[in-house]
Amino acid sequence: MVLDSLRGRRRRLPCSLWFLLLFAAGGLVLFIHQRDLSEMVQQQGPGVKLGSTPRQSRETLSTQDRERSKSDNYQDHPAAEGILSSPIPPMQFPHFEENRQTATPGSREQDIGSLHVSKRQRKLLKTSPPIQQNNNSVSSSSSSSSSSSVSSSSSTYMGSFSPETWKKLSDILEARRQLMKEMCAKYKSSISRTITRHHVKHLFVEDKYKLLYCQVPKAGCSNWKRTLMVLAGQAPNPQSIKHDTVHYGHHLKKLDSFDRQGIMHRLETYTKVMFVREPLERMVSAYRDKFENPNNYYHSLFGKPIISKYRVNPSWAALKTGSGVTFKEFVQYLLDVHRPVGMDIHWEQANQLCNPCLIDYDFIGKFENMEEESNFLLRLTGAPSNLTLPSFKDRNPTDKRTSMQITQKYFTQVSALERQRVYDFYYMDYLMFNYSKPFKDLY
């Protein structure tokens, strides 16, 4: 009996060993499978969360939307002109590549490869205003990139640019376009793909050289309008065109003035251009231009309500004229969710003016490198070789151009919290156009 018991144990012992071996093999397979999954997730690109869409909310949205609807004053178009069925496919979001271009020297851009969005910044992105919709629907899709891509241009247009400079600028501009698409894919993926007349109201048209230029005031806007007028044959040279002729002469056509076929044809085939500027520097430039110099329109429309709401014990003269708005009062107005007067194109965010997540811009230039990049674009479009972008300052010519040093000096007049909130207000511009923080204490 004892012998039989020992034999039984010998038979059961190998079964226990087989069970342990099978358990270990199963664990090894599971480990390999999880490792493969983690590698797949890493290949999806930085910051991309599959199946997730960020909320697009802000406590100021309803106020801003009301303000914009009051200021737009659009006329309704006939039903036949209202909705445009577009053959243009939606903006193609890029594959996320490891190779990145470095920043343009002097542009205060971050190296694109080092761009990182913190957890706090992702929360901040929830406050970005959504792209506004309008009943006058123009298209149900985004404009695709035109056939005259920067990177595939013929060397016959190089002009005074060396092949090395031409390639450098082409690579930088293409990197900006790819970064824009990545930011739109991350943070604006839930927006409607419908392009309305409202979205193209800031685009100017030059038909001869097939250009669409989105104006961003205080980013070389006046001189670019002069150049467009010369391209259209309306003036012999940019220097001969006065400021009021540029802005109030109605010599340039706007894209929203065309019928549905005209709008979509140009979005599909023309070179789409926008120039941007360091956001806080642009905002200070707008303040200096509109409030520190004589300007009856801005002093009356904006100065009076700003002084009335934010100044303690304002004088009768200040309330009557609206002159003398301080920078701190201007910042208070900008950050107020219940502003006494609406926004203005001169300090509105660039991404709200040009809607780069709906319109696939072929050329995103920087004010900080305006001369070189503008002349590169002119050669790219086949403009006359003697035509270059003017660099003169015709409004308040005795004032120094607003620089980052001047910008930092103005921001010493406000608190650290207000400085942070202004940065937050323009944060989407900083992200989309790859500008570095203007102050070290910002987070």
C-alpha positions in Angstrom: 0.0 0.0 0.0 2.9 2.4 0.8 4.5 1.5 -2.4 1.3 2.2 -4.4 1.0 5.7 -2.7 4.6 6.6 -3.7 3.9 5.5 -7.3 0.8 7.8 -7.3 2.7 10.8 -6.2 5.3 10.2 -8.9 2.5 10.2 -11.5 1.0 13.5 -10.2 4.3 15.3 -9.9 4.9 15.8 -13.7 1.3 17.2 -14.0 2.2 20.0 -11.5 5.3 20.8 -13.5 3.3 21.0 -16.8 0.9 23.3 -15.2 3.7 25.7 -14.0 5.3 25.6 -17.5 2.0 26.4 -19.2 1.3 29.3 -16.8 4.8 30.8 -17.4 4.4 30.5 -21.2 1.0 32.3 -21.0 2.5 35.1 -19.0 5.3 35.5 -21.5 2.9 35.8 -24.4 0.8 38.4 -22.6 3.9 40.4 -21.8 5.0 40.5 -25.5 1.5 41.5 -26.6 1.4 44.4 -24.2 4.9 45.6 -25.3 3.8 45.6 -28.9 0.7 47.7 -28.0 2.8 50.3 -26.2 5.1 50.6 -29.2 2.1 51.2 -31.4 0.8 54.0 -29.2 4.2 55.7 -29.2 4.1 55.7 -33.0 0.9 57.7 -33.1 2.8 60.9 -32.4 3.2 63.1 -29.4 0.1 64.2 -27.6 -2.4 62.5 -29.9 -5.2 60.7 -28.0 -7.2 58.4 -30.2 -10.9 58.9 -30.0 -10.7 62.0 -27.7 -11.7 65.5 -28.6 -11.0 68.5 -26.3 -13.8 70.6 -25.1 -14.1 74.0 -26.8 -15.6 76.1 -24.1 -15.0 79.5 -22.5 -17.1 81.7 -20.3 -16.6 84.5 -22.7 -17.8 82.7 -25.8 -21.4 83.8 -25.7 -20.3 87.4 -25.1 -17.8 87.3 -27.9 -20.2 85.6 -30.4 -22.8 88.4 -29.7 -20.1 91.0 -30.1 -19.0 89.6 -33.5 -22.6 89.2 -34.7 -23.2 92.9 -33.9 -20.0 94.1 -35.6 -20.2 91.9 -38.8 -23.3 93.6 -40.3 -23.6 91.0 -43.0 -26.3 91.1 -45.6 -28.1 87.9 -46.3 -27.4 86.4 -49.7 -30.1 84.6 -51.9 -30.6 81.0 -51.2 -28.9 80.0 -54.4 -25.8 81.8 -53.2 -26.0 80.6 -49.6 -24.7 77.0 -49.5 -21.7 76.0 -51.6 -21.2 72.4 -52.3 -17.5 72.1 -52.5 -15.4 69.4 -54.3 -12.5 70.3 -52.1 -11.5 67.6 -49.7 -11.0 68.4 -46.0 -7.6 69.5 -44.8 -5.3 66.5 -44.8 -3.7 66.2 -41.4 0.0 65.1 -41.6 1.8 62.0 -40.5 3.7 62.9 -37.3 7.4 62.8 -38.3 10.4 62.8 -36.1 12.4 65.1 -38.3 11.7 68.7 -37.5 12.9 72.1 -38.9 14.6 74.6 -36.6 13.3 78.0 -36.1 14.1 81.0 -38.3 16.9 83.1 -36.8 15.5 86.2 -35.1 11.9 85.1 -35.2 11.6 84.1 -31.5 10.2 80.8 -32.7 10.8 77.6 -30.7 12.5 74.7 -32.3 9.5 72.7 -33.5 11.0 69.4 -32.3 11.1 70.7 -28.7 7.5 71.9 -28.6 5.8 70.5 -25.5 2.3 71.2 -24.2 2.0 70.8 -20.4 -1.0 69.5 -18.6 -1.9 73.0 -17.5 -1.7 74.3 -21.0 -4.0 71.6 -22.3 -6.6 72.9 -19.8 -6.0 76.4 -21.1 -6.7 75.2 -24.6 -10.3 74.5 -23.6 -10.7 78.3 -23.4 -9.9 78.9 -27.0 -12.9 80.3 -28.9 -14.4 77.9 -31.5 -14.5 78.9 -35.1 -17.7 80.8 -35.5 -20.5 79.5 -37.7 -22.7 81.7 -39.9 -26.0 81.0 -41.7 -24.4 82.1 -45.0 -22.8 78.7 -45.6 -20.0 78.8 -48.2 -18.6 75.3 -48.2 -18.8 72.0 -46.4 -15.1 71.3 -46.5 -11.7 72.8 -45.9 -9.7 74.3 -48.7 -6.9 72.1 -49.9 -3.4 73.2 -50.6 -3.0 74.9 -53.9 -0.9 73.3 -56.6 1.8 76.0 -56.2 3.3 74.5 -53.1 6.3 76.2 -51.6 8.5 73.1 -51.5 8.0 72.2 -55.2 8.7 75.6 -56.8 10.9 75.9 -59.8 14.3 77.3 -59.5 13.5 79.7 -62.3 11.9 82.0 -59.7 14.9 82.1 -57.3 15.9 85.6 -58.4 18.5 86.9 -55.9 18.2 83.9 -53.6 20.9 81.4 -53.5 19.9 77.7 -53.8 20.8 77.2 -50.1 18.7 80.1 -48.9 15.8 79.0 -51.2 15.9 75.5 -49.7 16.3 76.8 -46.1 13.2 79.1 -46.4 11.2 76.4 -48.2 12.0 73.9 -45.4 11.1 76.4 -42.7 7.8 77.3 -44.3 6.8 73.7 -44.9 7.6 72.9 -41.2 5.3 75.8 -40.1 2.5 74.3 -42.3 3.0 70.9 -40.8 3.0 72.2 -37.3 -0.2 74.1 -38.0 -1.8 70.9 -39.2 -0.7 69.0 -36.1 -2.1 71.7 -33.8 -5.4 71.7 -35.7 -5.6 67.9 -35.6 -5.0 68.0 -31.8 -7.1 70.9 -30.7 -9.6 71.7 -33.4 -10.5 68.3 -34.7 -14.1 68.6 -33.5 -14.9 71.9 -35.4 -17.2 71.9 -38.3 -15.6 71.6 -41.7 -18.0 74.3 -43.1 -16.3 77.4 -44.5 -18.7 80.4 -44.4 -18.4 83.9 -45.9 -17.5 85.0 -42.4 -14.4 82.9 -42.4 -13.1 84.5 -45.6 -14.0 88.1 -44.9 -10.4 89.1 -44.2 -8.9 87.6 -47.3 -7.9 89.9 -50.1 -7.7 88.7 -53.7 -5.1 89.4 -56.4 -6.2 87.5 -59.5 -3.3 88.2 -61.9 -0.8 86.4 -59.7 -3.4 84.1 -58.0 -2.8 85.3 -54.4 -5.2 85.2 -51.4 -3.8 87.3 -48.6 -5.3 87.2 -45.1 -4.8 90.5 -43.4 -3.4 90.5 -39.8 -3.2 94.1 -38.7 0.1 95.2 -37.1 1.9 92.4 -38.9 3.0 94.2 -42.1 -0.6 94.5 -43.3 -0.4 98.0 -44.9 2.7 97.3 -46.9 1.4 94.0 -48.2 -1.8 95.7 -49.3 0.4 98.2 -51.2 2.2 95.4 -52.8 -1.0 93.7 -53.9 -2.2 96.9 -55.5 1.1 97.1 -57.5 0.7 93.5 -58.6 -2.9 94.4 -59.8 -1.5 97.3 -61.8 -3.2 99.9 -59.7 0.0 101.8 -58.9 3.5 101.9 -60.3 5.2 101.2 -57.0 4.3 100.7 -53.3 5.9 103.9 -52.1 3.5 106.1 -54.0 0.4 104.7 -52.2 -0.8 106.6 -49.2 -2.1 105.0 -46.0 -5.8 106.1 -46.5 -5.7 104.9 -50.1 -4.6 101.5 -48.9 -7.2 101.0 -46.2 -10.2 103.2 -47.3 -9.9 103.3 -51.1 -11.6 100.0 -51.7 -9.1 99.2 -54.4 -8.6 95.5 -53.4 -11.2 92.8 -53.9 -12.2 90.7 -50.9 -12.9 87.0 -51.2 -16.4 87.3 -49.6 -17.5 89.6 -52.4 -17.4 86.8 -55.0 -20.2 84.3 -55.8 -20.0 80.7 -54.6 -18.1 79.4 -57.6 -15.6 82.3 -57.4 -14.9 81.7 -53.7 -14.3 78.0 -54.0 -12.3 78.3 -57.2 -9.9 80.7 -55.6 -9.6 78.7 -52.4 -8.8 75.6 -54.4 -6.3 77.1 -56.9 -4.7 80.3 -55.5 -1.7 80.6 -53.2 -3.1 81.4 -49.7 -0.9 83.6 -47.6 -0.9 85.0 -44.1 1.8 86.8 -42.0 1.8 86.7 -38.2 3.7 88.5 -35.4 4.7 87.8 -31.8 1.2 88.1 -30.2 2.0 90.4 -27.2 4.2 92.6 -29.3 1.4 92.9 -31.9 -1.1 93.8 -29.1 1.2 96.5 -27.7 1.7 97.9 -31.2 -2.0 98.1 -31.6 -2.4 99.9 -28.3 0.3 102.5 -29.1 -1.1 103.1 -32.6 -4.8 103.5 -31.6 -4.6 105.1 -28.1 -1.4 107.0 -27.7 -1.8 109.0 -30.9 -4.7 111.1 -32.2 -7.4 108.9 -33.5 -11.0 110.2 -33.2 -12.5 106.9 -34.3 -10.8 104.6 -31.7 -10.9 107.2 -28.9 -14.7 107.7 -29.4 -15.7 104.1 -30.1 -13.3 102.3 -27.6 -11.8 105.0 -25.4 -15.0 106.4 -24.0 -16.5 103.1 -22.7 -13.1 101.9 -21.5 -12.4 105.0 -19.4 -16.0 105.0 -18.2 -15.8 101.4 -16.9 -12.2 101.0 -15.7 -11.1 104.4 -14.5 -11.9 105.6 -10.9 -13.3 109.1 -10.9 -12.7 109.9 -14.6 -12.6 113.6 -15.6 -15.4 115.1 -17.7 -12.9 115.8 -20.5 -11.7 112.1 -20.6 -15.3 110.8 -20.7 -16.1 113.3 -23.5 -13.1 112.6 -25.7 -12.1 109.1 -24.8 -8.4 110.2 -25.0 -5.7 109.0 -22.7 -6.6 105.3 -22.2 -3.8 103.8 -20.2 -2.2 100.5 -21.0 -3.5 99.0 -17.8 -7.1 100.1 -18.7 -6.7 98.6 -22.1 -5.5 95.2 -20.6 -8.5 95.3 -18.2 -10.8 95.8 -21.2 -9.1 93.0 -23.1 -9.5 90.5 -20.3 -13.0 91.4 -19.3 -15.6 88.8 -20.2 -18.2 91.5 -20.2 -16.4 94.1 -22.3 -18.2 97.5 -22.6 -17.4 97.4 -26.4 -16.6 94.5 -28.7 -13.3 93.2 -30.0 -11.3 94.8 -32.9 -9.4 93.3 -35.7 -6.1 95.0 -34.6 -5.9 93.0 -31.3 -8.0 90.0 -32.2 -6.1 86.6 -32.2 -4.6 85.9 -35.6 -6.0 82.4 -35.7 -9.5 83.9 -35.3 -8.9 86.3 -38.2 -7.6 83.8 -40.7 -9.0 80.5 -39.5 -6.0 78.3 -40.4 -7.7 75.2 -39.3 -10.3 75.6 -42.0 -8.2 77.2 -44.7 -5.0 75.4 -45.6 -2.5 78.2 -46.0 0.3 77.6 -48.4 2.5 80.3 -46.9 2.7 81.3 -43.2 5.2 84.1 -42.9 6.6 85.9 -39.8 6.8 89.6 -39.2 10.1 89.1 -37.5 11.7 88.0 -40.9 9.2 90.0 -43.0 11.6 91.4 -45.7 13.3 88.1 -46.6 10.1 86.0 -46.5 8.0 88.5 -48.3 10.5 88.8 -51.2 10.8 85.0 -51.2 7.0 84.8 -51.7 7.1 87.4 -54.5 9.8 85.5 -56.4 7.7 82.3 -55.8 4.7 83.8 -57.4 6.6 85.1 -60.4 6.1 88.8 -59.5 8.3 91.4 -61.3 11.9 91.0 -60.2 12.2 94.7 -59.2 9.2 94.5 -56.9 10.0 94.1 -53.2 7.9 94.6 -50.1 8.3 98.2 -48.8 9.5 98.6 -45.2 8.6 102.2 -44.4 6.3 103.2 -41.5 3.8 105.8 -42.7 1.6 106.1 -39.6 3.2 107.9 -36.6 6.6 107.8 -38.3 8.4 109.5 -35.4 7.4 106.6 -33.1 9.9 103.7 -32.7 8.6 100.4 -34.0 7.3 98.3 -31.2 10.0 95.8 -30.3 10.1 93.1 -27.6 12.0 95.5 -25.4 9.2 98.1 -25.7 6.6 95.4 -25.1 8.3 94.2 -21.9 8.4 97.8 -20.7 4.7 98.3 -21.2 3.9 95.1 -19.3 5.6 96.4 -16.2 2.5 98.6 -15.9 0.3 95.6 -15.1 0.4 92.9 -12.5 2.0 89.4 -12.9 -1.5 87.9 -12.9 -2.7 90.2 -15.7 0.4 89.5 -17.7 -0.3 85.8 -17.4 -3.9 86.2 -18.4 -3.0 88.2 -21.5 -0.6 85.4 -22.5 -3.4 82.9 -21.9 -5.7 85.0 -24.1 -3.2 84.7 -27.0 -2.1 81.2 -26.1 -3.5 79.5 -29.2 -1.6 81.9 -31.4 1.6 81.1 -29.5 1.0 77.4 -30.0 -0.1 77.4 -33.6 2.6 79.9 -34.8 5.3 78.5 -32.6 6.3 81.6 -30.6 8.3 81.2 -27.4 7.2 82.7 -24.0 7.9 86.4 -23.9 8.4 86.4 -20.1 10.3 83.9 -18.0 7.7 83.8 -15.2 4.9 82.7 -17.5 3.6 79.1 -17.1 
